[in-house]
């Protein structure tokens, strides 16, 4: 790769990672679940864990994998793939979220990136899609695809 191309690519990367303070935006952690890019608001993310031992719980929905002990606190683990009707996968990361002072771990295939996305770029779903687990979607500014905004409030049933 010649020097001009390399510097042009570096300039492109700087432009992608530059935050415009005049634009109302929000940071999202983007992760993968069966080739689907999902995002959660970064301020809801507590921690990303690897190689966690999940303790099975009987008599819970099949998308609840169990619980983990995170520094003395029991955190329920929800399998995002199973919740979305996809086949489960054994090798997964746990993204621990804090939702209204309740911690919930979600199993994801991989963490992709963290991006600052202008709020105006996120398009809401149609009003009649109340059973969806996503609240919006947007094209990613780096051109790497489409992100679905995971509606974390709807992950757990209201039972």
Backbone as CSV, one residue per row, in Angstrom:
resi,resn,N_x,N_y,N_z,CA_x,CA_y,CA_z,C_x,C_y,C_z
1,UNK,0.863,-1.170,0.000,0.000,0.000,0.000,0.906,1.229,0.000
2,UNK,0.681,2.166,-0.952,1.550,3.335,-0.990,1.180,4.317,0.113
3,UNK,2.080,5.287,0.348,1.909,6.218,1.467,0.658,7.079,1.331
4,UNK,0.311,7.514,0.095,-0.858,8.363,-0.098,-2.142,7.633,0.292
5,UNK,-2.261,6.370,-0.125,-3.446,5.580,0.207,-3.510,5.346,1.710
6,UNK,-2.374,5.021,2.326,-2.342,4.757,3.749,-2.759,6.006,4.541
7,UNK,-2.254,7.192,4.165,-2.630,8.410,4.872,-4.089,8.766,4.631
8,UNK,-4.596,8.509,3.425,-6.012,8.765,3.138,-6.889,7.880,4.012
9,UNK,-6.518,6.603,4.170,-7.296,5.693,5.030,-7.227,6.129,6.483
10,UNK,-6.050,6.587,6.935,-5.935,7.065,8.312,-6.825,8.285,8.520
11,UNK,-6.867,9.191,7.524,-7.734,10.364,7.622,-9.202,9.953,7.679
12,UNK,-9.585,8.930,6.908,-10.957,8.431,6.942,-11.297,7.889,8.322
13,UNK,-10.371,7.134,8.914,-10.612,6.564,10.244,-10.739,7.673,11.286
14,UNK,-9.907,8.704,11.196,-10.009,9.820,12.136,-11.355,10.497,11.972
15,UNK,-11.797,10.684,10.732,-13.090,11.324,10.484,-14.228,10.495,11.052
16,UNK,-14.148,9.154,10.947,-15.201,8.293,11.479,-15.258,8.343,12.997
17,UNK,-14.115,8.507,13.635,-14.060,8.479,15.094,-14.153,9.863,15.721
18,UNK,-14.279,10.912,14.916,-14.399,12.260,15.433,-15.845,12.520,15.836
19,UNK,-16.030,13.079,17.019,-17.369,13.367,17.525,-17.663,14.837,17.285
20,UNK,-18.768,15.131,16.650,-19.220,16.493,16.412,-20.073,16.908,17.612
21,UNK,-19.580,17.860,18.394,-20.274,18.273,19.617,-21.598,18.980,19.346
22,UNK,-21.818,19.441,18.111,-23.055,20.145,17.792,-24.205,19.187,17.497
23,UNK,-23.905,17.908,17.293,-24.929,16.917,16.955,-25.347,16.170,18.217
24,UNK,-26.665,16.046,18.440,-27.183,15.290,19.581,-27.025,13.807,19.273
25,UNK,-26.120,13.158,19.993,-25.830,11.753,19.699,-25.767,10.952,20.987
26,UNK,-25.669,9.634,20.808,-25.594,8.719,21.938,-24.650,7.586,21.583
27,UNK,-23.873,7.135,22.567,-22.954,6.018,22.350,-23.707,4.703,22.464
28,UNK,-23.406,3.786,21.549,-23.997,2.456,21.543,-22.901,1.407,21.525
29,UNK,-23.082,0.357,22.322,-22.250,-0.826,22.223,-22.942,-1.736,21.223
30,UNK,-22.228,-2.084,20.171,-22.801,-2.913,19.114,-22.223,-4.311,19.243
31,UNK,-23.106,-5.307,19.231,-22.675,-6.694,19.357,-23.395,-7.541,18.323
32,UNK,-22.924,-8.766,18.176,-23.455,-9.680,17.170,-24.273,-10.786,17.829
33,UNK,-25.349,-11.157,17.151,-26.154,-12.321,17.517,-26.606,-12.956,16.208
34,UNK,-25.944,-14.032,15.825,-26.268,-14.754,14.599,-26.307,-13.828,13.382
35,UNK,-25.205,-13.134,13.127,-25.026,-12.236,11.975,-25.919,-11.000,12.026
36,UNK,-26.579,-10.762,13.121,-27.419,-9.586,13.299,-26.677,-8.629,14.223
37,UNK,-26.583,-7.366,13.818,-25.930,-6.363,14.661,-26.997,-5.704,15.527
38,UNK,-26.795,-5.823,16.827,-27.705,-5.225,17.803,-26.920,-4.214,18.625
39,UNK,-27.600,-3.188,19.092,-26.928,-2.188,19.898,-27.707,-1.866,21.150
40,UNK,-26.974,-1.549,22.213,-27.565,-1.082,23.460,-26.872,0.228,23.827
41,UNK,-27.586,1.077,24.535,-27.017,2.350,24.970,-25.818,2.046,25.870
42,UNK,-24.686,2.645,25.554,-23.432,2.329,26.251,-23.503,2.617,27.742
43,UNK,-24.258,3.618,28.151,-24.312,3.937,29.581,-25.050,2.869,30.381
44,UNK,-25.786,1.964,29.715,-26.434,0.848,30.399,-25.480,-0.322,30.619
45,UNK,-24.338,-0.325,29.940,-23.393,-1.438,30.013,-22.530,-1.294,31.261
46,UNK,-22.530,-2.360,32.075,-21.727,-2.383,33.292,-20.376,-3.034,33.012
47,UNK,-20.415,-4.164,32.307,-19.204,-4.957,32.131,-19.417,-5.963,31.007
48,UNK,-18.310,-6.393,30.406,-18.327,-7.472,29.415,-17.464,-8.589,29.986
49,UNK,-18.056,-9.785,30.108,-17.380,-10.909,30.747,-17.197,-12.051,29.756
50,UNK,-16.112,-12.787,29.931,-15.814,-13.940,29.095,-15.607,-15.158,29.998
51,UNK,-15.968,-16.317,29.505,-15.757,-17.583,30.229,-16.414,-17.598,31.606
52,UNK,-17.668,-17.258,31.664,-18.400,-17.280,32.926,-19.100,-18.620,33.115
53,UNK,-19.070,-19.113,34.337,-19.805,-20.325,34.673,-21.231,-19.899,35.000
54,UNK,-22.178,-20.421,34.209,-23.582,-20.074,34.394,-24.265,-21.215,35.133
55,UNK,-24.880,-20.892,36.246,-25.590,-21.885,37.043,-27.015,-22.010,36.515
56,UNK,-27.375,-23.219,36.137,-28.696,-23.501,35.575,-29.780,-23.270,36.619
57,UNK,-30.907,-22.724,36.182,-32.079,-22.559,37.043,-33.236,-23.354,36.445
58,UNK,-33.885,-24.189,37.235,-35.043,-24.926,36.707,-36.278,-24.033,36.652
59,UNK,-37.223,-24.438,35.850,-38.545,-23.821,35.783,-38.510,-22.338,35.405
60,UNK,-37.640,-21.981,34.473,-37.608,-20.630,33.923,-37.742,-20.756,32.405
61,UNK,-38.122,-19.689,31.709,-38.207,-19.781,30.249,-36.879,-20.238,29.644
62,UNK,-36.940,-20.870,28.474,-35.730,-21.445,27.881,-34.691,-20.401,27.484
63,UNK,-35.075,-19.151,27.339,-34.091,-18.122,26.995,-33.346,-17.589,28.222
64,UNK,-33.752,-17.988,29.421,-33.001,-17.666,30.636,-32.032,-18.821,30.868
65,UNK,-30.742,-18.567,30.675,-29.747,-19.621,30.790,-29.426,-19.965,32.240
66,UNK,-29.618,-19.011,33.151,-29.298,-19.248,34.558,-28.828,-17.965,35.206
67,UNK,-27.924,-18.113,36.183,-27.383,-16.953,36.884,-25.874,-17.078,36.991
68,UNK,-25.216,-15.943,37.195,-23.788,-15.938,37.512,-23.606,-15.176,38.812
69,UNK,-22.503,-15.455,39.467,-22.122,-14.726,40.671,-21.081,-13.695,40.243
70,UNK,-21.478,-12.429,40.252,-20.563,-11.355,39.879,-20.245,-10.533,41.122
71,UNK,-19.098,-10.836,41.709,-18.638,-10.158,42.920,-19.687,-10.176,44.024
72,UNK,-20.282,-11.352,44.242,-21.246,-11.533,45.321,-22.682,-11.202,44.967
73,UNK,-22.917,-10.714,43.758,-24.281,-10.391,43.328,-24.729,-11.419,42.289
74,UNK,-25.929,-11.953,42.474,-26.489,-12.907,41.521,-27.095,-12.136,40.346
75,UNK,-26.615,-12.446,39.140,-27.065,-11.746,37.936,-27.714,-12.770,37.003
76,UNK,-29.001,-12.582,36.661,-29.631,-13.503,35.711,-29.025,-13.319,34.318
77,UNK,-28.919,-14.440,33.588,-28.324,-14.426,32.249,-29.378,-14.812,31.231
78,UNK,-29.595,-13.932,30.277,-30.580,-14.129,29.227,-29.845,-14.366,27.903
79,UNK,-30.256,-15.384,27.170,-29.664,-15.693,25.871,-30.410,-14.894,24.801
80,UNK,-29.751,-13.874,24.254,-30.386,-13.006,23.257,-30.820,-13.802,22.036
81,UNK,-29.979,-14.760,21.611,-30.329,-15.558,20.431,-31.629,-16.329,20.667
82,UNK,-31.734,-16.974,21.808,-32.947,-17.739,22.115,-34.151,-16.812,22.251
83,UNK,-33.960,-15.643,22.847,-35.064,-14.682,23.021,-35.578,-14.178,21.682
84,UNK,-34.674,-14.115,20.687,-35.056,-13.668,19.353,-35.468,-14.825,18.445
85,UNK,-35.543,-16.048,19.003,-35.977,-17.206,18.224,-34.898,-17.809,17.353
86,UNK,-33.637,-17.527,17.657,-32.507,-18.073,16.902,-31.939,-19.277,17.640
87,UNK,-31.187,-20.134,16.945,-30.541,-21.248,17.643,-29.473,-20.725,18.613
88,UNK,-29.326,-21.411,19.746,-28.352,-20.970,20.744,-26.943,-21.369,20.339
89,UNK,-25.982,-20.739,20.988,-24.572,-20.996,20.719,-23.868,-21.125,22.062
90,UNK,-22.921,-22.044,22.139,-22.248,-22.273,23.419,-21.199,-21.216,23.744
91,UNK,-20.355,-20.859,22.768,-19.311,-19.863,23.024,-19.904,-18.476,22.937
92,UNK,-20.098,-17.852,24.080,-20.732,-16.545,24.114,-20.064,-15.657,25.151
93,UNK,-20.212,-14.369,24.934,-19.788,-13.371,25.908,-21.010,-12.928,26.702
94,UNK,-20.785,-12.449,27.904,-21.860,-11.911,28.723,-21.677,-10.401,28.795
95,UNK,-22.688,-9.678,28.350,-22.715,-8.227,28.499,-23.669,-7.947,29.657
96,UNK,-23.121,-7.398,30.745,-23.932,-7.102,31.920,-24.474,-5.685,31.778
97,UNK,-25.801,-5.586,31.869,-26.495,-4.307,31.733,-27.091,-3.898,33.072
98,UNK,-27.200,-2.600,33.293,-27.893,-2.068,34.450,-29.155,-1.392,33.923
99,UNK,-30.305,-2.027,34.169,-31.587,-1.525,33.679,-32.444,-1.133,34.866
100,UNK,-32.574,0.154,35.094,-33.352,0.660,36.240,-32.870,0.048,37.550
101,UNK,-31.571,0.056,37.754,-30.915,-0.466,38.965,-31.053,-1.973,39.133
102,UNK,-31.396,-2.684,38.069,-31.424,-4.142,38.078,-30.392,-4.618,37.068
103,UNK,-29.504,-5.506,37.517,-28.476,-6.000,36.603,-28.963,-7.253,35.894
104,UNK,-28.701,-7.297,34.595,-29.085,-8.406,33.741,-27.932,-8.678,32.797
105,UNK,-27.554,-9.934,32.681,-26.517,-10.320,31.727,-27.164,-10.873,30.476
106,UNK,-26.651,-10.477,29.329,-27.155,-11.027,28.070,-26.007,-11.732,27.362
107,UNK,-26.311,-12.922,26.840,-25.323,-13.675,26.076,-25.323,-13.179,24.644
108,UNK,-24.152,-12.850,24.131,-23.994,-12.383,22.758,-22.857,-13.167,22.112
109,UNK,-22.849,-13.214,20.776,-21.798,-13.944,20.069,-20.458,-13.233,20.171
110,UNK,-20.449,-11.931,19.921,-19.221,-11.140,19.940,-19.587,-9.670,20.083
111,UNK,-18.675,-8.912,20.655,-18.833,-7.465,20.705,-18.157,-6.908,19.464
112,UNK,-18.864,-6.053,18.745,-18.359,-5.529,17.486,-17.603,-4.222,17.693
113,UNK,-18.273,-3.208,18.203,-17.643,-1.901,18.377,-18.524,-1.011,19.235
114,UNK,-17.965,0.151,19.602,-18.744,1.166,20.290,-18.727,2.388,19.383
115,UNK,-19.914,2.915,19.091,-20.029,4.048,18.179,-20.902,5.135,18.773
116,UNK,-20.553,6.363,18.449,-21.376,7.514,18.776,-22.287,7.740,17.575
117,UNK,-23.593,7.584,17.768,-24.547,7.666,16.659,-25.496,8.835,16.899
118,UNK,-25.633,9.725,15.902,-26.596,10.812,16.047,-28.004,10.263,16.259
119,UNK,-28.716,10.835,17.212,-30.070,10.357,17.520,-30.996,10.488,16.320
120,UNK,-30.746,11.468,15.462,-31.593,11.659,14.280,-31.417,10.537,13.254
121,UNK,-30.329,9.773,13.349,-30.099,8.662,12.409,-30.876,7.404,12.784
122,UNK,-31.374,7.337,14.013,-32.083,6.137,14.465,-33.565,6.294,14.128
123,UNK,-34.047,5.362,13.334,-35.430,5.404,12.877,-36.277,4.462,13.722
124,UNK,-37.410,4.942,14.247,-38.273,4.068,15.053,-38.962,3.036,14.172
125,UNK,-39.370,1.950,14.786,-40.121,0.925,14.076,-41.581,1.352,13.986
126,UNK,-42.339,0.769,13.076,-43.760,1.118,12.977,-44.489,0.887,14.299
127,UNK,-45.506,1.673,14.547,-46.256,1.627,15.813,-46.918,0.280,16.053
128,UNK,-47.255,-0.462,15.008,-47.939,-1.748,15.186,-46.980,-2.901,15.462
129,UNK,-45.706,-2.627,15.672,-44.735,-3.691,15.934,-44.423,-3.766,17.419
130,UNK,-45.462,-3.918,18.228,-45.308,-3.892,19.688,-44.631,-5.137,20.241
131,UNK,-44.650,-6.248,19.527,-44.042,-7.477,20.033,-42.557,-7.567,19.715
132,UNK,-42.025,-6.565,19.066,-40.619,-6.570,18.683,-39.734,-6.322,19.900
133,UNK,-38.550,-6.865,19.870,-37.574,-6.613,20.927,-36.598,-5.516,20.530
134,UNK,-36.864,-4.870,19.420,-36.032,-3.756,18.990,-36.902,-2.505,18.915
135,UNK,-36.303,-1.369,19.231,-37.063,-0.122,19.249,-36.732,0.789,18.085
136,UNK,-35.678,0.478,17.351,-35.294,1.316,16.226,-34.163,0.672,15.458
137,UNK,-33.752,1.350,14.397,-32.647,0.842,13.589,-31.966,1.997,12.887
138,UNK,-30.727,1.766,12.486,-30.004,2.790,11.734,-28.900,2.142,10.919
139,UNK,-28.518,2.833,9.866,-27.331,2.439,9.112,-26.134,2.948,9.888
140,UNK,-25.116,2.114,10.018,-23.941,2.512,10.788,-23.114,3.514,9.989
141,UNK,-22.586,4.546,10.657,-21.858,5.598,9.950,-20.578,5.108,9.273
142,UNK,-20.023,3.992,9.727,-18.800,3.485,9.105,-19.092,2.591,7.898
143,UNK,-20.376,2.456,7.544,-20.745,1.671,6.369,-20.705,0.175,6.572
144,UNK,-20.648,-0.281,7.834,-20.514,-1.723,8.105,-21.850,-2.448,8.242
145,UNK,-22.958,-1.799,7.925,-24.241,-2.484,7.976,-25.290,-1.699,8.736
146,UNK,-26.290,-2.448,9.200,-27.417,-1.862,9.924,-27.420,-2.370,11.348
147,UNK,-27.690,-1.474,12.276,-27.788,-1.842,13.689,-29.246,-1.764,14.104
148,UNK,-29.689,-2.783,14.810,-31.014,-2.782,15.427,-30.820,-2.397,16.897
149,UNK,-31.590,-1.426,17.377,-31.485,-0.987,18.766,-32.304,-1.948,19.617
150,UNK,-31.627,-2.679,20.490,-32.290,-3.653,21.353,-33.080,-2.915,22.429
151,UNK,-34.359,-3.228,22.542,-35.222,-2.635,23.563,-35.071,-3.456,24.832
152,UNK,-34.155,-3.049,25.668,-33.806,-3.835,26.872,-34.966,-3.981,27.833
153,UNK,-35.888,-3.035,27.844,-37.049,-3.112,28.733,-37.936,-4.303,28.380
154,UNK,-37.942,-4.731,27.124,-38.794,-5.825,26.702,-38.102,-7.192,26.742
155,UNK,-36.849,-7.227,27.166,-36.144,-8.509,27.226,-36.766,-9.464,28.226
156,UNK,-37.117,-8.946,29.374,-37.699,-9.769,30.421,-39.223,-9.718,30.335
157,UNK,-39.893,-10.852,30.488,-41.357,-10.843,30.427,-41.947,-10.115,31.641
158,UNK,-43.135,-9.590,31.476,-43.827,-8.888,32.569,-44.696,-9.836,33.360
159,UNK,-44.195,-10.995,33.645,-44.995,-12.007,34.358,-44.753,-11.928,35.837
